[in-house]
Amino acid sequence: MPAAVTVRYFAGARAAAGVDTEARTAGTLEELVRQLADVHGEKLERVLTACSFLVDGAQARDPRAALSPGAVIDVLPPFAGG
């Protein structure tokens, strides 16, 4: 069953999405990622392929696991640094 969740974007994902945060409804992370790519277009879709995701602060390992209502999903592109 789809859940209302909050999506927070960081760094390059934020630039590609054009927003810092947004509310979405999705049943799984896999469904959410498809939805985000459909809504925001090819630029974000490319970024999402390299991103990792945190669900309520924990790394999401199973993209087909159900999302809980009110969950916070962090979209984290690879970070460069040194």
N, C-alpha and C positions, 0 to 999 in steps of 0.2 A: 504494500500500500504506500503510495507516495507520501512523503513527509515534507513539511515546510522547513527549509534550512537556510542558513546564512552563508554566503560565499564571500571570502575575503581574498583579494588578490594582492600579490607582492611583486615588486620590481618589474621585470619585463612582462609578466602576466597582467599586471595592473595597466601598463602602457598599452598592451594589445587589446584588453577588454574595454579600456576607456573609462573604467569606474574603479573605485576602491573596494566597494562592497555592494552586494545585492542579495535580495531574497529570491529563492527559487523553490520549486516543489519537484522532488524526484524520489524514486524508490530506492535507487542504488547509486553509488559513485559513478559507475559505468554509464548509467542513464543520465546523470547530471552532467558528466563531461560531454556527452553527445549533444545535450541541450545547449550547453554553453557555446560549443563550436557552432551550432546552428544559429544561435542568436547573435553572436559576436563576429562570426565570419572566419575566413581563412587565416588571417593573421593570428588570431587567438588559437585556432585549431592547431597551427604549427607549433606554437609555444606549448600547448597542453601536452603534446606528445613527449616533451622532455621534462615535464613537471612531476614533482612528487606532491602528495596530498596528505594533509593532516585532518583527521576527523576528531573534533573535540580534543585536540592536542596530541593525539596518537597517530603514528604513521599508518596510513590505510594500506593494508597488504592484500585485501581481497576486494577488487572493484565491484564484485557482485553482492557483497554484504549489504544488508538493509540499512538505510540511514534512519536514524531516530528523529522524531519531531524536535525541532529546536537545535539540531546539531549545527556546529560551526565548522565549515570546511575551509581550510587554508590552502591556497593554490600557490605552490612554491617552485619557481623556475630554478634551474641550476644557478648558483651564485659564483661569480668570479671574485677572486681576491687573493691577497697574499700578505 
